Amino acid sequence: MEIQVVKEEKTTILKPIGNLDLDGMAKFKEAISQARKDGANNLIVDFEGVTQIQSTQLQSLVAPVKALFLMQGRIIFCNLGKQERIIKNSMLNSMLKFCATLDDAKAASGAAD
């Protein structure tokens, strides 16, 4: 699992590449935590490069996503593809916004202004 981080003016974009399995999810959580430490309140997660998500691992995202949410931050998931059903059926669904494309996510976050 590799995670590319792209910092734009108003938003940080995380682009995980590979499988979000136990090891991949640990790296993903660390990337979210690091983005928060770096001052990011608006995150976009572009799932275009994710080949598989283990639904059992989504539970571990609740704490970092909730922390961002409580700081008045936003997190938007985009390019979910085959992973859409798994994520939208998780308990994260109420804390997240979903967009079809990265451009849509940027517009929704205000990064496209």
C-alpha positions as CSV (number, residue, x, y, z in Angstrom):
1,M,0.0,0.0,0.0
2,E,1.3,3.4,-1.1
3,I,-0.4,6.6,-0.2
4,Q,0.3,9.7,-2.3
5,V,-0.4,13.0,-0.6
6,V,-1.2,16.1,-2.6
7,K,-1.4,19.4,-0.8
8,E,-3.5,22.0,-2.4
9,E,-4.4,25.5,-1.2
10,K,-7.5,24.5,0.8
11,T,-7.5,20.7,0.7
12,T,-5.2,17.7,1.2
13,I,-5.8,14.8,-1.2
14,L,-4.9,11.3,-0.1
15,K,-4.5,8.8,-2.9
16,P,-4.1,5.2,-1.5
17,I,-2.9,2.7,-4.0
18,G,-3.2,-1.0,-3.5
19,N,-5.2,-3.1,-1.0
20,L,-6.7,-1.6,2.1
21,D,-6.0,-4.7,4.2
22,L,-4.7,-4.7,7.8
23,D,-1.3,-3.3,6.9
24,G,-2.7,-0.9,4.3
25,M,-5.3,0.4,6.7
26,A,-2.6,1.2,9.3
27,K,-0.8,3.3,6.7
28,F,-4.0,5.0,5.6
29,K,-4.9,5.9,9.2
30,E,-1.4,7.3,9.7
31,A,-1.7,9.4,6.6
32,I,-5.0,10.8,7.9
33,S,-3.5,11.6,11.3
34,Q,-0.4,13.2,9.7
35,A,-2.6,15.3,7.4
36,R,-4.5,16.5,10.5
37,K,-1.2,17.3,12.4
38,D,-0.1,19.3,9.3
39,G,-3.2,21.4,9.7
40,A,-5.5,19.9,7.1
41,N,-9.2,20.2,7.9
42,N,-10.4,19.3,4.5
43,L,-9.4,16.0,3.1
44,I,-10.3,14.3,-0.1
45,V,-9.6,10.5,-0.4
46,D,-9.3,9.4,-4.0
47,F,-9.9,5.7,-4.2
48,E,-9.1,5.4,-7.9
49,G,-6.0,3.3,-7.1
50,V,-7.6,1.1,-4.4
51,T,-8.0,-2.5,-5.7
52,Q,-9.7,-4.0,-2.6
53,I,-11.0,-2.9,0.7
54,Q,-11.5,-5.4,3.5
55,S,-14.8,-4.4,5.1
56,T,-13.5,-5.6,8.5
57,Q,-10.9,-2.9,8.4
58,L,-13.2,0.0,7.9
59,Q,-14.1,0.0,11.6
60,S,-10.6,1.2,12.3
61,L,-11.2,4.4,10.4
62,V,-14.0,5.6,12.7
63,A,-11.7,7.3,15.2
64,P,-9.6,9.4,12.8
65,V,-12.6,10.4,10.7
66,K,-14.6,11.3,13.8
67,A,-11.7,13.4,15.1
68,L,-11.6,15.4,11.8
69,F,-15.4,15.7,11.9
70,L,-15.3,17.1,15.5
71,M,-12.7,19.7,14.4
72,Q,-15.2,21.0,11.9
73,G,-13.2,19.4,9.2
74,R,-14.5,17.6,6.1
75,I,-13.6,14.4,4.5
76,I,-14.8,13.5,1.0
77,F,-14.4,10.1,-0.6
78,C,-14.3,9.9,-4.4
79,N,-13.7,7.4,-7.2
80,L,-15.1,4.6,-5.1
81,G,-15.8,2.2,-8.0
82,K,-16.3,-1.3,-6.8
83,Q,-15.6,-0.3,-3.2
84,E,-18.7,2.0,-3.0
85,R,-21.1,-0.5,-1.6
86,I,-18.7,-1.6,1.1
87,I,-18.0,1.9,2.3
88,K,-21.5,3.2,2.0
89,N,-22.8,0.3,4.1
90,S,-20.3,1.0,6.9
91,M,-20.8,3.1,10.0
92,L,-18.7,5.8,8.3
93,N,-21.5,6.6,5.9
94,S,-23.0,9.3,8.1
95,M,-19.7,11.1,8.6
96,L,-18.6,11.1,4.9
97,K,-19.5,12.9,1.7
98,F,-19.2,10.9,-1.5
99,C,-18.4,12.2,-5.0
100,A,-18.1,10.4,-8.3
101,T,-14.8,12.1,-9.4
102,L,-11.9,14.0,-8.0
103,D,-13.0,17.1,-9.7
104,D,-16.5,16.8,-8.1
105,A,-14.8,16.3,-4.7
106,K,-12.7,19.4,-5.2
107,A,-15.7,21.4,-6.1
108,A,-17.6,20.1,-3.1
109,S,-14.7,20.9,-0.7
110,G,-14.2,24.4,-2.1
111,A,-10.8,23.5,-3.5
112,A,-11.9,24.2,-7.0
113,D,-12.6,27.9,-6.2
